[in-house]
Amino acid sequence: MSTYENYHKTSQVYDKTRTAGGVEIILEALKEGALPLKEQVLLDAGCGTGLYSAALVNEVRRIEAADLNAGMLKIAQAKLQTEEQSGRIRFHETAIDSLPLADESVDAVMLNQVLHHLPDNAADGWPAHANVFCEFFRVLKPGGCLIINSCSPEQLEKGFWFYHLIPDAILAIKEKTISLDTLANQLQKIGFSETRQEVPLDLMLQDEAYFRADGILDPDWRRGDSIWSLVEEKTLVDVLETVSDLKQNGKLEPFMQQHDQARKTCGQVTFTITRKH
């Protein structure tokens, strides 16, 4: 469960501005497995509203979808009711570091935009991350694949045009975000190997909604990115006033375009792909 976002409320509007970005990267990684796609069991760890499960449920034999938030799971189950009834997907209300799955029972694990919600930090050595990765290692079959979709600290700093309006929130989220090098080293220590990282420069977490410059003024739009829950109320009032002024003066679109330039070279997300041997 997130240490800072109230996903009981967010679940109701989450899908308005979020899509299953990077599914093609996940599929390519799955195809590298020992079994054909149609024979694989995939764990969707921290499945949320089931965006990625819905995109992949017809590609694999079965999905085990796990999330600790009942509100998010309810949305996912409603979305995939037919697939659940047919046994193509099973839902588990559980923390991802204590999964109700047997040892070596899944062929692959995907983790999409979850790591920054763990109660963890660099000063302690990221122990919560290690616990989660050890649990994935346990449930994965030998040769199984782990696919992690996360933002790097650099991408958080440069990959989102509107983050320039909330510098304190950026600092707070960066403290919760493991670096890509540290992530790879931690995976190696646990026993994963063949780790590689891919950055899809054309992927935006909010898809086309990302370019709605005045979206900031819409609470539902803001709920599509958990960083807004780290913005203090007084700061939010000031930010909304600034955005309203920029919009009124015809300067909001140029502001977005100016501060979006770095994203085109650093991207917003990184896919870390590794394997249990």
ROZA-953065 format. One line per 10 residues: their letters; for each residue x, y, z of N, C-alpha, C. Coordinates in pm, whole numbers, plus 50000, padded with zeros to 5 digits. Atoms other than C-alpha are relative to their C-alpha. Layout:
N
a	X:Y:Z:X:Y:Z:X:Y:Z | ... $
END
This chain:
277
mstyenyhkt	50085:49879:50000:50000:50000:50000:50088:50125:50000 | 49924:49876:50006:50121:50348:49923:50013:50063:50138 | 49977:49933:49872:50274:50536:50214:49950:50143:49999 | 50040:49860:50005:50134:50868:50091:49877:50029:49915 | 50116:49976:50086:49855:50830:49834:49878:49923:50051 | 50125:50064:49960:49492:50754:49925:49936:49939:49876 | 50049:50063:50123:49410:50504:49653:49855:49955:50009 | 50144:50026:49993:49061:50438:49787:49925:50107:49920 | 50061:49891:50076:48969:50779:49642:50050:50000:49856 | 49940:49993:50133:49209:50769:49348:49946:49893:49907 $
sqvydktrta	50045:50112:50083:49076:50434:49225:49880:50038:49913 | 50122:49964:50072:48751:50600:49115:50028:50078:49871 | 49971:49916:50117:48922:50827:48861:50134:49967:49934 | 49862:50030:50043:49263:50664:48803:50009:49976:49850 | 49991:50038:50140:49185:50529:48458:49971:50114:49903 | 50029:49886:50088:49083:50871:48325:50126:50053:49933 | 49877:49943:50055:49445:50971:48273:50116:49902:49997 | 49891:50098:50001:49644:50645:48289:49968:49888:49902 | 50013:50112:50093:49703:50371:48033:50110:49900:50029 | 49898:50105:49981:49907:50052:48017:50116:50026:49905 $
ggveiileal	49888:49964:50085:50210:50219:47864:50115:49901:50009 | 49886:50091:50003:50496:49995:47756:49963:49853:49993 | 50042:50140:50008:50291:49677:47708:50084:49924:49899 | 49921:50067:50102:50492:49598:47396:50137:49958:50054 | 49872:50036:49939:50813:49599:47601:49983:49879:50090 | 50029:50114:49912:50658:49363:47855:49980:49873:49918 | 50025:50116:50084:50539:49130:47580:50130:49944:49941 | 49872:50047:50057:50883:49115:47419:50082:49928:50106 | 49927:50066:49891:51038:49028:47756:49940:49863:50031 | 50066:50127:49973:50779:48756:47814:50030:49897:49892 $
kegalplkeq	49973:50091:50112:50847:48606:47472:50138:49936:50010 | 49866:50056:49982:51207:48546:47580:50000:49884:50099 | 50010:50106:49901:51082:48296:47841:50007:49862:49938 | 49987:50138:50046:51114:47919:47819:49871:49948:49939 | 50130:50047:50049:50742:47870:47758:49939:50099:49902 | 50076:49908:50086:50521:48012:47482:49911:50089:50086 | 50082:49904:49925:50318:48315:47593:49872:49936:50053 | 50130:50056:49964:49992:48120:47599:50008:49897:50112 | 49984:50098:49893:50137:47879:47856:50056:50063:50128 | 49937:49934:49887:50279:48138:48095:49900:50050:50103 $
vlldagcgtg	50074:49938:49890:50145:48241:48436:50075:50128:50038 | 49940:49869:49977:50209:48612:48496:49946:50060:50129 | 50040:49928:49879:50204:48790:48831:50001:50149:49973 | 50010:49854:50009:50081:49149:48816:50005:50051:50144 | 49978:49960:49861:50226:49279:49144:49970:50148:50017 | 50046:49863:49989:50055:49596:49261:49917:50036:49879 | 50074:49992:50126:49797:49558:48985:49914:50124:49988 | 50083:49880:50006:49598:49870:49079:49863:49971:49941 | 50131:50017:50063:49288:49907:48863:50001:49900:49886 | 49994:50106:50100:49405:49630:48633:50028:50044:49859 $
lysaalvnev	49971:49951:50135:49522:49839:48339:50091:49903:49924 | 49906:50090:50067:49815:49609:48259:49944:49859:49992 | 50062:50131:50006:49625:49292:48346:49901:49992:49885 | 50099:49997:50108:49347:49391:48106:50068:49996:49863 | 49929:49996:50128:49601:49454:47830:50068:49867:49967 | 49921:50121:50022:49774:49117:47878:49927:49870:50030 | 50068:50122:49955:49512:48873:48007:49973:49902:49887 | 50025:50089:50113:49443:48734:47660:50127:49954:49932 | 49871:50038:50059:49814:48694:47585:50065:49881:50072 | 49936:50104:49919:49904:48450:47864:49896:49899:50049 $
rrieaadlna	50093:50103:49950:49755:48140:48029:49917:50053:50115 | 50072:49948:49883:49666:48313:48356:50080:50113:50062 | 49936:49893:49925:49737:48627:48554:49961:49987:50147 | 50023:49987:49856:49774:48638:48931:50017:50149:50031 | 49997:49854:49979:49684:48999:49019:49993:50031:50149 | 49990:49972:49856:49787:49128:49362:50005:50149:50028 | 49995:49862:49955:49718:49458:49532:49946:50006:50142 | 50043:49989:49861:49674:49564:49894:49880:50093:50017 | 50107:49902:49988:49417:49834:49819:49869:49943:49946 | 50129:50059:50038:49058:49706:49814:49929:50081:49894 $
gmlkiaqakl	50066:49915:50098:48934:50006:49615:50052:49977:49860 | 49940:50025:50131:49178:49949:49331:49961:49861:49950 | 50036:50136:50040:49107:49574:49328:49856:49991:49954 | 50142:50002:50038:48733:49635:49309:49982:50048:49857 | 50006:49948:50136:48780:49841:48993:50055:49896:49903 | 49938:50100:50087:49010:49576:48844:49909:49880:49980 | 50088:50116:50011:48767:49294:48921:49878:50030:49915 | 50113:49963:50084:48477:49482:48764:50040:50004:49853 | 49949:49988:50136:48689:49544:48456:50024:49862:49937 | 49960:50133:50049:48790:49177:48428:49911:49890:50057 $
qteeqsgrir	50094:50094:49939:48479:49005:48561:49989:49870:49919 | 50013:50118:50085:48444:48769:48265:50125:49914:50007 | 49874:50074:49994:48812:48674:48275:50019:49932:50135 | 49990:50061:49868:48795:48609:48648:49910:49876:50008 | 50093:50113:49997:48494:48381:48607:50052:49881:49920 | 49946:50108:50084:48674:48183:48338:50133:49946:50051 | 49874:50046:49944:48986:48143:48553:50124:50055:49933 | 49885:49941:50070:49206:48356:48329:50077:50096:50091 | 49934:49912:49905:49283:48589:48620:49947:49973:50139 | 50038:50016:49860:49282:48552:48997:50051:50121:50076 $
fhetaidslp	49966:49879:49926:49283:48847:49236:50034:49966:50145 | 49955:50022:49863:49462:48864:49571:50015:50136:50068 | 49983:49879:49920:49421:49142:49827:50113:49974:50099 | 49881:50036:49922:49771:49124:49970:50113:50097:49973 | 49876:49926:50022:50100:49303:50017:50089:49920:49905 | 49918:50070:50099:50350:49222:49744:50127:49940:50058 | 49884:50065:49939:50620:49121:49994:49959:49875:50079 | 50046:50122:49934:50405:48836:50131:49886:49940:49918 | 50098:50046:50097:50226:48679:49836:49945:49862:50036 | 50061:50130:49972:49981:48388:49882:50019:49904:49882 $
ladesvdavm	49967:50085:50114:50155:48197:49603:50111:49903:50039 | 49900:50103:49969:50364:47880:49612:50136:50035:49940 | 49866:49984:50054:50737:47872:49552:50001:49957:49853 | 49979:50034:50141:50831:47869:49182:49868:49968:49929 | 50133:50025:50056:50468:47902:49072:49963:50092:49884 | 50032:49909:50112:50482:48185:48814:50119:50008:49905 | 49897:49992:50103:50672:48230:48491:50059:50140:49986 | 49953:49861:50012:50702:48608:48508:49928:50088:50100 | 50057:49900:49910:50637:48907:48731:50015:50136:49934 | 49988:49860:50043:50556:49261:48626:49960:50091:50114 $
lnqvlhhlpd	50019:49903:49891:50569:49559:48859:49998:50138:49935 | 50015:49875:50074:50435:49881:48711:49972:50119:50091 | 50014:49876:49924:50491:50215:48887:49956:49974:50145 | 50033:50038:49863:50485:50063:49235:50113:50033:50099 | 49887:49993:49907:50835:50091:49383:50002:50126:50085 | 49992:49874:49925:50809:50457:49487:49896:50008:50112 | 50099:50002:49892:50514:50368:49711:50046:49918:50120 | 49951:50081:49889:50721:50136:49930:50052:50090:50112 | 49950:49921:49886:50807:50264:50282:50150:49982:50014 | 49857:50028:50012:51176:50292:50205:50079:50127:49972 $
naadgwpaha	49913:49888:50032:51475:50523:50165:50144:49953:49989 | 49861:50035:50023:51842:50527:50073:50079:49985:50129 | 49924:50003:49875:51964:50591:50427:49997:49862:50065 | 50013:50133:49941:51837:50250:50536:50045:49889:49906 | 49954:50101:50095:51964:50075:50224:49889:49933:49921 | 50113:50051:50077:51622:50018:50063:49960:49857:50039 | 50035:50137:49959:51527:49710:50271:49864:49954:49950 | 50132:50040:50048:51161:49714:50163:50007:49954:49855 | 49980:50043:50138:51272:49692:49801:50057:49858:49998 | 49937:50132:49996:51492:49395:49885:49900:49892:50039 $
nvfceffrvl	50100:50098:49958:51207:49218:50064:49904:49966:49886 | 50089:50023:50113:50981:49261:49762:50069:49916:49893 | 49928:50073:50104:51246:49138:49519:50027:49855:50042 | 49981:50137:49950:51321:48836:49739:49871:49918:49987 | 50128:50069:50014:50951:48750:49735:49974:49964:49853 | 50014:50031:50142:50945:48773:49357:50092:49884:49961 | 49905:50107:50028:51254:48552:49342:49943:49866:50047 | 50058:50124:49944:51072:48296:49559:49892:49942:49910 | 50114:50052:50076:50759:48271:49345:50031:49975:49853 | 49962:50021:50139:50938:48280:49010:50060:49861:49979 $
kpggcliins	49936:50125:50041:51028:47957:48835:50143:50031:49954 | 49867:49978:50057:51394:47913:48736:49988:50043:49854 | 50009:49943:50134:51446:48116:48422:49891:50104:49986 | 50110:49905:50005:51149:48335:48511:50048:50144:49990 | 49964:49861:50030:51146:48702:48418:49930:50097:50096 | 50054:49889:49921:51095:49011:48637:50011:50127:49917 | 50006:49877:50079:50988:49331:48459:49953:50113:50090 | 50029:49888:49911:50997:49655:48657:49986:50128:49918 | 50027:49872:50065:50843:49975:48522:50006:50107:50109 | 49982:49899:49896:50970:50268:48730:50061:50126:49942 $
cspeqlekgf	49934:49876:50038:51093:50626:48711:50133:50010:50073 | 49873:49972:49934:51453:50713:48783:49994:50138:50063 | 49997:49865:49944:51537:51015:48999:50020:50108:49894 | 49977:49902:50107:51663:51193:48686:49873:50023:49919 | 50123:49986:50077:51340:51123:48501:49894:50078:50078 | 50093:49922:49919:51138:51261:48791:50035:50149:49994 | 49955:49860:50000:51344:51579:48779:49979:50067:49865 | 49999:49939:50132:51338:51630:48403:49887:49957:49906 | 50091:50060:50096:51064:51420:48249:49855:50044:50005 | 50139:49959:49984:50746:51596:48362:49994:50153:50004 $
wfyhlipdai	49996:49854:50011:50679:51954:48258:49941:50069:50121 | 50069:49930:49891:50446:52037:48547:50069:49982:50135 | 49928:50016:49874:50684:51912:48817:50080:50125:50036 | 49926:49875:49972:50867:52244:48781:49920:50093:50090 | 50085:49917:49916:50572:52399:48961:49998:49955:50146 | 50011:50059:49864:50607:52174:49269:50136:49942:50043 | 49865:50048:49970:50982:52151:49355:50011:49924:50132 | 49993:50071:49872:50924:52044:49717:49948:49857:49986 | 50055:50134:50022:50713:51749:49602:50098:49913:49922 | 49898:50076:50075:50985:51648:49355:50106:49948:50096 $
laikektisl	49899:50043:49904:51240:51639:49636:49947:49885:50086 | 50058:50104:49915:51003:51430:49848:49989:49868:49926 | 50016:50124:50074:50933:51176:49573:50136:49941:49962 | 49867:50050:50033:51301:51153:49478:50061:49924:50118 | 49951:50071:49882:51378:51048:49835:49941:49860:50011 | 50066:50130:49998:51140:50757:49782:50037:49915:49879 | 49973:50064:50128:51291:50660:49447:50143:49946:49993 | 49869:50066:50008:51577:50412:49413:50064:50032:49865 | 49931:49974:50126:51841:50488:49150:50006:49872:49917 | 49996:50115:50088:51868:50260:48850:50120:49911:50029 $
dtlanqlqki	49881:50079:49968:52222:50151:48942:49982:49922:50129 | 50024:50069:49872:52124:50070:49300:49898:49889:49982 | 50099:50102:50030:51821:49882:49172:50064:49878:49936 | 49935:50112:50069:52033:49671:48938:50092:49923:50095 | 49909:50066:49904:52289:49600:49213:49922:49917:50101 | 50080:50073:49902:52019:49496:49457:49944:49871:49938 | 50051:50118:50069:51866:49258:49204:50109:49894:49984 | 49888:50093:50017:52208:49104:49139:50033:49928:50130 | 49969:50060:49870:52272:49046:49510:49897:49893:50038 | 50107:50095:49967:51938:48864:49541:50012:49874:49916 $
gfsetrqevp	49982:50118:50084:52028:48631:49255:49950:50016:49858 | 50043:49975:50137:51881:48788:48943:50121:50029:49912 | 49889:49976:50093:52099:48815:48633:49945:50043:49864 | 50035:49953:50135:52101:48934:48271:49914:50126:50005 | 50081:49880:49983:51961:49266:48389:50031:50103:49890 | 49986:49891:50099:51901:49529:48123:49892:50103:50026 | 50095:49892:49977:51719:49860:48119:49967:50070:49868 | 50048:49936:50123:51510:50020:47843:49922:50126:50035 | 50071:49873:49980:51383:50378:47820:49920:50033:49875 | 50083:49963:50115:51089:50429:47582:49971:50150:50002 $
ldlmlqdeay	50008:49854:49995:51121:50800:47505:49862:50053:49963 | 50131:49951:50044:50773:50822:47354:49888:49962:50097 | 50103:50042:49905:50591:50686:47662:49978:50108:50105 | 50039:49908:49893:50404:50928:47888:49904:49927:50093 | 50082:50073:49904:50248:50793:48207:49853:50036:49988 | 50139:49956:50014:49933:50998:48149:49955:50002:49854 | 50031:50007:50142:49938:50934:47774:49969:50141:49948 | 50028:49869:50059:49779:51223:47577:49949:50102:50103 | 50045:49907:49895:49630:51367:47898:50116:50081:50056 | 49881:49929:49953:49987:51468:47984:50011:50138:49934 $
fradgildpd	49988:49875:50075:49960:51744:47721:49881:50094:50021 | 50108:49908:49963:49644:51894:47870:50059:50102:50098 | 49929:49902:49917:49820:52203:47999:49916:50048:50117 | 50085:49952:49891:49520:52315:48203:49945:49885:50084 | 50044:50114:49921:49469:51963:48342:50028:50016:50148 | 49964:49977:49861:49637:52077:48661:49882:50057:50080 | 50113:49938:49933:49321:52270:48743:49888:49899:50032 | 50102:50104:49983:49118:51945:48736:50047:49899:50105 | 49959:50095:49895:49135:51735:49059:50013:49858:49949 | 49992:50136:50054:49069:51415:48863:50128:49982:49919 $
wrrgdsiwsl	49874:50006:50076:49361:51493:48632:50118:49986:50096 | 49889:50005:49905:49589:51549:48930:50008:49864:50068 | 49998:50130:49934:49486:51216:49083:50064:49892:49912 | 49930:50092:50088:49643:51049:48780:50149:49993:50027 | 49858:50000:49965:49984:51125:48931:50011:50019:50151 | 50001:50000:49854:50045:51044:49296:50088:50108:50062 | 49914:49895:49944:50304:51321:49335:49916:50114:50057 | 50082:49889:49952:50017:51566:49387:49956:49980:50144 | 50036:50024:49860:49936:51399:49719:50111:50044:50094 | 49887:49951:49920:50276:51524:49838:50007:50153:50002 $
veektlvdvl	50002:49854:50006:50190:51886:49762:49915:50054:50115 | 50074:49942:49888:50089:52084:50070:49887:50089:49949 | 50120:49930:50043:49750:52254:50056:50029:50145:49962 | 49969:49860:50032:49889:52609:50067:50077:50009:49868 | 49924:50002:50125:50136:52526:49790:49909:49974:49882 | 50093:50032:50108:49859:52374:49581:49917:50122:49961 | 50077:49878:50028:49651:52692:49612:50082:50097:49915 | 49911:49910:50075:49949:52895:49490:50023:49950:49858 | 49976:50059:50133:50017:52654:49202:49879:50019:49910 | 50122:49985:50079:49656:52662:49085:49980:50145:49957 $
etvsdlkqng	50011:49859:50035:49660:53041:49094:50099:50036:49889 | 49898:49975:50103:49983:53048:48891:49956:49945:49866 | 50044:50063:50125:49843:52807:48632:49882:50077:49941 | 50115:49922:50048:49518:53005:48609:50046:50130:49935 | 49947:49875:50056:49716:53325:48549:50069:49974:49866 | 49931:50034:50125:49933:53159:48284:49899:49972:49890 | 50103:50032:50099:49623:53026:48109:49929:50127:49953 | 50072:49877:50034:49445:53362:48120:50082:50090:49910 | 49912:49913:50077:49747:53537:47973:50057:49932:49876 | 49954:50070:50119:49799:53279:47698:50141:49947:50009 $
klepfmqqhd	49861:50044:49983:50130:53165:47846:50013:49856:50050 | 49993:50134:49942:50037:52818:47977:50057:49898:49900 | 49949:50092:50101:50098:52627:47652:50150:50020:49977 | 49856:49980:50015:50440:52792:47597:50079:49952:50122 | 49935:50049:49878:50528:52713:47961:50016:49849:49994 | 49994:50145:50012:50444:52348:47904:50104:49957:49897 | 49907:50037:50106:50640:52329:47580:50145:50024:50042 | 49864:49969:49955:50945:52494:47735:50051:49896:50099 | 49956:50090:49895:50957:52265:48036:49984:49853:49964 | 50013:50139:50045:50878:51953:47835:50119:49955:49914 $
qarktcgqvt	49891:50032:50093:51197:51966:47626:50090:49887:50052 | 49907:50100:49946:51413:51754:47860:49942:49859:49992 | 50063:50132:50006:51161:51468:47857:50035:49927:49871 | 49978:50060:50130:51235:51408:47491:50134:49927:49991 | 49869:50067:50001:51590:51296:47574:50020:49905:50118 | 49983:50088:49884:51554:51135:47918:49881:49908:50023 | 50118:50082:49981:51201:50992:47901:49939:50017:50138 | 50067:49996:49870:50962:50945:48191:50020:49872:50080 | 49993:50129:49929:51005:50576:48273:50113:49914:49946 | 49900:50099:50038:51259:50295:48264:49945:49861:50028 $
ftitrkh	50035:50141:49980:51187:49926:48220:50127:49922:50033 | 49890:50086:49959:51428:49706:48414:49954:49857:49984 | 50036:50138:50032:51420:49348:48287:50112:49909:50046 | 49899:50089:49944:51598:49071:48472:49944:49860:50012 | 50043:50141:50006:51584:48693:48510:50056:49922:50118 | 49958:50092:49894:51604:48428:48781:50067:49877:49939 | 49929:50118:50050:51864:48159:48713:50043:49912:50114 $
END
